[in-house]
Amino acid sequence: MIQVSSEGSFSKTLAWLHKLQEGDIFRDLERYGRMGVDALASATPRESGLTAESWTYHVQRGRGRTSISWNNTNKHDGAVIAILLQYGHGTGTGGYVVGQDYINPAIRPIFDQIEIDVWKKVTDG
């Protein structure tokens, strides 16, 4: 037989669990969204500056799921220019423009900060 006993109060634990249930851990996603937009805009190769100025973010909360996404709204003939810059593209005259990986290095520090902050919230209670 296993027996467990406890003394004291679980009030701090229950308060921490309530914060998690209410989504308190995700409160800073708007701040991270803006940080990501700033980082992406700074890193975007500039010719006209329009692509750099066209970064947006969206925080979506659903049942049991929260996400943040970054998007670029600058398009030409339906193609997202930020993606063409990232991965490269063919030209209308048969040439090819090599892509430049600027998105991943720009957004990685934001992901790292989210990981640090969330871990701190989870472990500090």
C-alpha positions in Angstrom: 0.0 0.0 0.0 1.2 3.5 -0.9 0.2 6.4 1.4 0.7 10.1 0.7 0.2 12.9 3.2 0.7 16.6 3.0 0.8 19.5 5.3 0.3 23.1 4.4 -1.5 24.7 1.5 -1.5 24.2 -2.2 -2.6 27.8 -2.8 0.6 28.8 -4.7 0.4 25.7 -6.9 -3.3 26.2 -7.6 -2.7 29.9 -8.4 0.1 28.9 -10.8 -2.1 26.3 -12.5 -4.9 28.8 -12.8 -2.5 31.3 -14.6 -1.5 28.5 -17.0 -5.2 27.7 -17.6 -6.1 31.3 -18.3 -3.3 31.6 -20.9 -1.2 33.9 -18.8 1.9 32.2 -20.2 1.0 33.5 -23.7 0.4 37.1 -22.7 3.7 38.3 -24.3 3.0 36.9 -27.8 2.0 40.4 -29.0 5.4 41.7 -27.9 7.2 38.8 -29.6 5.2 39.5 -32.7 6.3 43.1 -32.9 9.9 42.0 -32.1 9.8 39.6 -35.0 8.4 42.2 -37.4 11.2 44.6 -36.4 13.9 41.9 -36.8 12.5 40.8 -40.2 12.2 44.3 -41.5 15.8 45.1 -40.5 17.1 42.0 -42.2 15.1 42.2 -45.4 17.2 43.0 -48.4 16.2 46.5 -49.6 15.8 47.8 -53.1 12.6 49.8 -52.7 12.1 49.1 -49.0 8.5 47.9 -49.7 9.1 44.3 -48.8 10.8 45.3 -45.5 7.9 47.5 -44.6 5.3 44.8 -45.4 5.9 42.4 -42.5 3.0 41.6 -40.2 2.2 39.1 -37.5 -0.8 37.4 -36.2 -1.5 35.7 -32.9 -4.2 33.0 -33.0 -5.6 31.4 -29.9 -7.8 28.3 -30.2 -8.9 25.5 -28.0 -5.7 24.0 -26.6 -3.5 25.8 -29.1 -1.9 29.2 -29.5 0.3 30.2 -32.4 2.1 33.2 -33.8 2.8 33.7 -37.4 4.8 36.3 -39.4 3.7 37.2 -42.9 4.8 39.5 -45.7 2.1 41.2 -47.7 4.2 42.5 -50.6 3.3 40.5 -53.7 4.0 40.8 -57.4 1.8 38.7 -59.8 0.7 36.7 -56.8 4.2 35.8 -55.6 5.3 36.9 -52.2 8.5 38.9 -52.7 9.9 38.0 -49.3 9.8 34.3 -50.3 11.4 35.0 -53.7 14.2 36.8 -51.9 14.7 34.0 -49.4 14.7 31.0 -51.8 15.6 32.6 -55.2 13.6 32.8 -58.4 13.8 32.7 -62.1 13.7 35.9 -64.1 11.5 36.7 -67.1 14.6 36.6 -69.4 15.7 33.1 -68.4 18.1 34.0 -65.7 18.1 33.0 -62.0 18.4 35.2 -58.9 20.0 33.2 -56.0 18.1 33.3 -52.7 19.5 34.8 -49.6 18.7 33.2 -46.2 17.7 36.3 -44.2 14.5 35.2 -42.6 15.9 32.3 -40.4 18.8 34.3 -38.9 16.5 37.3 -38.2 13.8 35.3 -36.5 16.0 32.8 -34.6 16.8 35.2 -31.7 13.0 35.8 -31.3 12.3 32.0 -31.0 15.2 31.7 -28.6 13.8 34.5 -26.4 10.3 32.9 -26.4 11.8 29.6 -25.3 13.7 31.3 -22.5 10.8 33.3 -21.3 8.3 30.5 -21.4 10.6 28.1 -19.7 11.1 30.7 -16.9 7.4 31.1 -16.5 6.8 27.4 -16.3 9.6 26.7 -13.8 9.2 29.8 -11.7 5.5 29.5 -11.2 
